[in-house]
Amino acid sequence: MPSEFLLELQNLKKYFPVKKGVFGRTVAQLRAVDGVNLSITKGETVGLVGESGCGKTTLGRTVLRIQRPMDGSILFQTNGGAQVDLAKLEGNALRSIRSQIQMIFQDPQSSLNP
């Protein structure tokens, strides 16, 4: 049974290591995206707004799998109606889905056709 959601994020997390010292030892984790839950239905338009550095771009890049999530699910309903977890896809399977999903960046003057 297909989901009612086009995209559903469940407890999505993306942390970056903070390294120090000569050997580049990880001393902490920067929590760029920490436990995001979001559901978008087909036909719905969503704008993600926040302060500079709050994780908007990291969230988008993680959803598109440009960056690998540390934890959570990215459930996406394909054009064929199948639901896939983008967080688990690799290789050719991931490449074939990327033609169906995209991010529009912050500058609407250069991103949208008037």
N, C-alpha and C positions, 0 to 999 in steps of 0.2 A: 504494500500500500504506500503510495507516494506521500511524502510529507507535505504539509500545507506551507512550509517555509522554502523559499528559494535558497536562502543562506542562513545557517544557524551555527553560532559559535557557542561552545560549551566549555567554560572554565579554561579559556585560552591563556597561555602564559608564554612569555618570551623574556628571558633574562640574558644579560651580557656579563661576562666575567670582568672583574676589575683586577688587573695584574700589577704587581709591584716587584721591585728588586731586580738584581742582575739576572736571575733565572726565570723571571716572568711568572712567578708563583701567583696563583689566584688567591686573593685575600678577601674578596667580597663578591656579591652579585648585584648588578644594577637591574632592578625590576622595571623594565620598560613597559611591559604589558603583564598584568597580574590578575588572573582570574576573570577575564572578560566574558560575559554572557550577552548575546545579541541575537535577535531573530528578525529576519527581513522576509516579508512575503512577496510573492510575484506581483509586479506592478507598483510596488512601494518605492519611494525615493527617500534615501537617508543621507543626511549630512553629518559628518563627524567634526565637532567643533571643540577647541580647547586651547590652552596656553601653548606657547612655543616650548617644545621639549617634553610635552606630556605623554607622547607615545602614539599620536595619530598616524604618522607615517609608518612607524614600526608595526602597528596593528594591521594597516593595509598591506604592507610587504609580507607579513606573516600569513595573512589570509590568502594572498596570491602564491604563497610558498616560495617567494624570493628568499625569505629567511625561514629556517626550520623552527617550528614551535617547540618549546620545552615540554609542554603538556597541554592537554585539552583536545577538543574535536572541532573540525571545520567541516560541517555537513553542507554539501552543495547539491542542489537538484540540477542535473544536466538537462540539455535540450531534449534528450530522449526520455526524460522523466525518472531516470535512475538517480538514487541518492548515493553519493560517494563521500568518504571522509578524506578531504584534501590533506590532512595532517599525516595520513598513512600512505599516500601515493608517492611513487618514485618513477624516475625514468620516463619512458614513452607514455605511460598512463597519465602522468602529471602533465607532460607536454600537450597531449591531446585535449585536456580540459582547459588549458590556459587560453585558448581561442574563444572560450565562452564567458570569461570573467575578466574585468579590468577595473582599474582605479583611476579616478579623475583627480588630479592634484589640486592644491589649494588656490592657484591663481585662475579664477574662472574666466578672466578676459582672454587668456591664451589657451584654455582647455575646452571651452564650449563655443560652438558655432552660434553667433548672434542670430 
